[in-house]
C-alpha cells in the first residue's frame, strides 16, 4: 500500500490490489508502455511526486479491471510543494470513478488536485471518467492551478459541475491546445466549469458537451473565462 522509497514501475502490466500511497519526498516513476490496472476501487494517492511520462508510440495506461466498478483515480491532496513537480504525459486515463467518501473523494474522476499546482498533464487522453460531484476528469479545488496542455477530454461526466474539468476557490487551471468533447454535467458546464475563480482556456476545441445550463463552458459565480 505505501511506497516509501523511490520506485520505478518498469513492467508490461502493474496490477494494483489496494490503495497506493506515494510517501512525502518519494518519487514514483512509471515507464513508457506500462499498463496499470486497478483490480478494485483503489486510488493512487501521491504525497510525493509522480513521473508517468510515456511516448507517442508507447503510451502509459491507467484503467480499471472492471469498467462498472472503476478505480478512485490519481489524488494530489495537500501534497507538499517541497516535492518535485509531477508529470502525466502521453498517458491514457479511463474509468476513474470518484463516487464514495468525503466531498473530495467524490470529485476528479481521473485526477484531483487539492491545494496543489505542481502538475503538468500533457499529450494525454482522459475518457470515460466520472465524479458524482465535480470534475468528471479533473477537479482543481482550493489553490490548485495545474497546466493541462494538448490533451483530449472525452466522454467524462459529473453529477453536478464540470463534465471534464472543474475549478474552485482560487484555482486557475491553464487548459491549452486541448479538445474537450462529448462530456456531460448534471447541472452546469458540460465541458468546463469555473466556480468563482478564473479559468484560462486557450486554443481549445470545445463541442458536443451537454449540461442543464452552459453546456460547453460554465461560468458559475463570477469567474473570468478566456
ABEGO torsion letter per residue (X at the ends): XBBABBBBBBBABBBBABBBBBBBGBBBBBBBGBBBBBABBBBBBBABBBBBBBBAABBBBBBBABAAAEBAEBBBBGBBAABBBBBBBGBBBBGBBBABEBAAAABGAABBBBGBABBBBBGBBBBGBBBABBGAABBBBEGBBBBBBGBBBBGBBBABBGAABBBBGGBBBBBBGBBBBGBBBAABGAABBBBGBBBBBBGBBBBGBBBABGAABBBBEBBBBX
